[in-house]
């Protein structure tokens, strides 16, 4: 058992969570002093946000060049990904406002360090008007965006950099791509080391939260997890089910067909290990190799439905927990930034924390303490998040193949109707 605990970060986080609750409930004053453990962990993650987002977005834009060369199929694939991702993002917002998972937690943002609070206030004044908001996206210098950690400025630079990379000679672009991939690998390794500290961050944040706000706050986090599970299930059944029905297939039989792969994902909270099996099973449905080879690997980075639902739901949960009203302007900013930052997030260790932190930075009034709260349940959320992502990509492969007449419908129905 001890050896298993040493190897499993999931079990370590789980133990840290329960230990944090116990310490927070039994040692009030001591638990309040543990706040720096959670804050320090979040600071380590935020330290890498700008360079990671830059590398991911640039490489994503440059890599899309290969998809464009495939013409019509690539264009339809990207269009489908954007439409379904947008639906998932909007669904997260709707669910958050209808069921209000964060209302009643009453987290006082004055508990943030004065320095952090003043930073949020200054940025709020800078973005007071629409013109000032747009001008603030433009950094004073190339390095200023990274020095200040302004994610919108980093995104602007990354988009321009990625487009320019497509316009320069191929041999030069390849050199830059290789360099960026090398830097990305280093940043990912650093993030992997930081994520190993998650049990410490979870313990500190949960103990502090329990002591400061009581067990009710943790019960509401449990409500958030259940709400997210229900939302993902409804998204699969209703949204993806309706889309798959247009291709003549049944969503329940389709999900059952991938039950073995989904069981692995449920146990690991990651869909990486089942990629070969998924592609093999899709080809077994009568889908051409070219379509499977294009849609599935691309979808692993560009079509993260479960991740998209969680992104907007979590941001609004934090706003509700801190009694912060988000304007329509704020919601549009969250949607636009989420559409960009979610692309390529799959390859980042602790991607949900990284991209959520990046999205939070767009709204000056949202405090980082909300991210600390979500840290304690991210592992549980990650299980259904990964499953939803996987099902969404499998449905995408079928739909694109249906549009391009690259699927043998008779074979697909026969396979799905065959009982194991």
N, C-alpha and C positions, 0 to 999 in steps of 0.2 A: 504493500500500500504506500509506503514511504517513497519507494522508487517511482511509483506511478505519479505521485504528487510532485516529485522533483521534475518529471518530464512534462507534465501537463500544465500549461499556463492557465487553461480553463479552470482546472481544479484549484490552482493557487488563487485565482481571482475569486472563485466561489468561497473558498475558506476565508479570504480576506474580507469579503462582504459580510459574512456571518460574524466574524470576529469584530469587525467595525461596528456592527449593530450592538453586539454585546458590550463592547467597551463604551460606546456612546451612551447606552442606557444606564450603565453602572458607574461610570467615572466621568461625570459631567465636565468638571473644570479641566481635567487632563485631556479629554477629547477635544475641547475647544482649542487647545494648544497644538493639535495635530493638523490644523488647517494648512500649514505650509507644505505638508507632504503632498496633498492634492494639488495645491497651487504650483508647486515646483514641477510636478509631473506635466501639468498643462503647459507651463512655460517652456519646458524642453520640447514639447510637440510643436508649439507655435514658432519656436526658433527655426524649424525646418520648413514651415509652410510655404514661404515665398520661393525658395529654390526648387522645391519639389513640384509645386504647381507650375512654375515656369517650364521645367523640363518636360513634364507630362503633356502640357498643352502644345508646346512646340513640336515634340515628337509625334503627338497625335495628328496635328495638321500636316506635318511632312509625310507621315505614314498614309494618310488619306489619299495621297497622290496615286498610290497603287490601286486604290479602289476606283478612282475616277477613270483610270485607263480601261477598266472593264465596262465602261459606258453605262448603258441603261440599267443593268442589274445593280451596279454600285450606287447609282443615283436613287433608285427606288429603295435600296437598303437604308441609306442615310436618311431619306425622307421618312421611312417607316420608324426608324429609331427615334427620330426627333419628335414625331407625333405621339408615339406611345410614351416616351419619356415625359413629355409635357403633360399628358393625361395623368401620369403617376404623380408628378409634382403638384399639380392642381388638386388631385385627390387628397394628398397629404394635408394641404391647406384646408380643404373643406371639412375633413374629418376632425382636424384640430379645433376649428371654430364651432362645429356642431356639438362635439362631445366634451370640449374644454378640459383636457386632461391635466393641465397645469394650474387651473383656477383653484384658489384656496390654499396654495402652498405658501403664499405671502413671503417670499424671500426678499429680504431688504438689501437692495444693491449698495446701501451705504456701508455694508460689511466688507466691500471691496477695499483694497488699498487705495489711499487718497490719490496716489500718483496715477494709478490705473483709471480711477474715476475722472480725474481731470483730463486725461487723454481722451476719454470718450466724449466729455463735454466739449472740448476744443474741436474735435472732429464734427460733432453735431452742429456747432456754429458754422463751420466751414461749408457744410452741405445744406445750409438752411434754405437756399433757393435752388431752383432747377439749373440755372446757369452756373452757379458756384459748384454744384454737384458735378456737372459735366467737366468743368475746368479742373476740378480737383482730381479727376481721373488721369489727367496728363501730368506726369512727374516732372519736376524741375530738371533732373538729370537722370540718366539711365540707371545709375546705382542708387539714387534717392529712394526709388520704389522699394528696393530690397532692404535698404537701411531702415526705412520707416515701417516696413512690413505691411504696406498698403496693398491688399490683394487686388483691388480693381486696377491699380496702376501696373502691377505685375502682369495681370491678364492682358492689358493693352499692349505692353511690351512683348509678351509671349505671342500674341496673335500676329503682330507686325513682323516679329522675328520669324515665325513659322511660314508666313506668306512669302517673305523675302527669300527664305531658304528654298522655296519651290522655284524661284525665278533665277537663281544663280546657276552657273554651270554644275552639272551633275557631280563631277569629281570633287569639286569644292564642297558641295552640299553634303556629300557622303562623309567627308572629313569632319564636318561640324556635327553631323548626326552621330558619328562614332564617339566623338568627344562628349556630347550630351548624354549619350547612353552610359558612358563610363561614369560621368558625374552622377547620373541618376542611380546607378548601382551603388555608389558610395553613400548617397543620401538615404537610399532604401536600407542599407546595412545599418546606418546610424539609427534610423527609425526603428529597425528591428531590435537594436540594443535597448533603445528607450522603452519600447513596448514591454520588454522583459521586466521593467519596473512597475508595470501596471498594478500588481497586487499591493505594492506599497501605496501607490496613489489611491487605489480603491479603498484600502483600509483607512487612510487618513481622511478622505472625503466623506466616507460613510459614517465614520465615528463622529466627525465634526457635524455632519448634517443631522444625525440622530440626536446629538446633544443639544444642538442649537435650535432645531425646528421640530423635534419630536418624531415619534414613529409614524405619525400621520403622513409625513412627507415621503417616507419610504413606501407606504401603502399606495400613495398616488403614483409613484414610479412603477409599482406593480400594475396599476391600472393602465399606465401608458404602454407597458409591454403587451398586456392583453388586447388593448385597443389596436396596437400595431399588428399583432397576429391576425385579428379579425379583419382588419383592413386589407392585409395581403391576401388572405383567403378569398375575400370578396372580389379583389382585383383579378385574381386568377380565374375565379369562376365566372364573373360577370363580364369584365373587360376582355381578358384574354380568351375566355370561352366564346364570346360573341365574335371576336376576330377569327378564331379557329373555325367557327361554324360556317363562316363565309368560304372557307376552304373545304367544307364538306366533312369535317372531322369533329368528334365529340371530345370535349375537354377532360371529362372524367376518365374515359378510356385512355386518353393521351397521357394523363398524369400517371395512371396505373402502369402504363407501358414503361415508364422511367422509374418505377418504384425502387428498384435496387440502387440506382444512382442517387436518388433523393435520400435514401437511408444513409448512404455514405456522407452526403452533404449535411444531413441532420446531426451526424455524429462528430463532424469536423468543423462545421460552420464555414466550409470553403468548398467551392465547386471546381477547383483546379485539378484535383486528382481524378475527376471523372470525365474530363474533356475527351480523351480518346474513345471511351465507351459511348458517350453521347453522340459523337460524330458517326460512329459505327452504326448505332441504332437508327439514326436519322437516314442514313444511306439504306438501311434495311427496310425503311418505309417506302423506298422507291424514289428518293430524292437524289438528283444528280450530284456527283462528287464536287463539281465546280461550285454549285450553290452552297452546299454544306461547308466547303472549305473557305468560302468567302464570309458567309453570315455568322457562323458560330465564333470563330476567333475574333472577328471584329466586334461582335455583340458582347463578348466578354469585357470589352473596355467601353463600348459606346452605348450599350443597351442594358442599363442596370435599373430595372423597374423597382425592385424592392428597395434598393439604395435610394432611389429618387423619392419614393413615398416617405421613407424615414427622414430624409434631409429636410423637407419642408415641415413635416409633422414635428420634428425635434426642435427646429428653430422657433416655431410658434409656441410649443410647449414651454420653452425657456422664457419667452416673452410673457406668457400667462403666469408662470411661476413667479416672475419678478414684477408682476403688475405693470407691465409696459405695453402700451397701446401701439400697434404697428399701423402705419398709414398705408394707403393704397400704393403710394410711391415706394414704401419699404418693401411691400409684398412683390411688386414688379421687379425691384432690384434683386430680391432673393431668387425669384424665378429665373431671371436672365443670367445671374451669376451661377446658379445651380446647373443650368443647361450646359454651361461651359466647364465648370470645375468637376462635374460628375464624370466627364469624359476621361477615360484613362485612369480613373481612381482605383480600378481593380488591382493594378500592379503595385499599389502603395501599401506597405504594412501599416495596419491601424488606419486604413483609408477613411473609415467613417469619422474617426476623430479628427483627422487632418482636414478633410473637406468640410466637415461641420464647423470646425474652427475658422476655416477660410470664409465660409458663408456668414458666420456670426460677425466677422470683422467688417462686413459691408454695412451693418446697421450699428452706428456708433453707440447707441444706448444699451445694447445687449451685452451683459457682463459675461466674462469667462466662467464664472462660478456655475452657470447652467451646464456648461460642458463637463464640469467636475461631477455634477449630479448624474448626468447621463452615463458617465463612465462606469458607474456601478452596475448598470443593466445592459451595457452594450453587447456583452457576450451572449446574453439571452436573445436580444434583438437580432444579433448577427446570424443566428440559426435560420430563422424564417426569411431573413433578408437574402441570404445566399440561395435558398430554395426558390424564392420568387424570381431572383435574377436568372437562375438556370431555366426555369419553366418559360420565362419570357423570351429567352434566346431560342429555345427549341420551337416555340410557336412562331417566332420570327422567321426561322428557316423554312417552316412549312408554308407560311404566307408568301414569302418571296418566291419560293419554288412554284406555288400555285399561280402567282401573277405571270411568271415566266414560262409556265407550262413545263417545268422541270421536275414534276412529280407524277408518279404513276398512282392515281387515286385508287384504283382497284386494289393494287398491292397494299397501299397504306391502310385501307379499310379492312382488308383481309388480315393483316398483321395485328391491327388493334382489336379485332373481333376474336382473335385466337386466344383461348384461355391458356395460361401457362400450365 
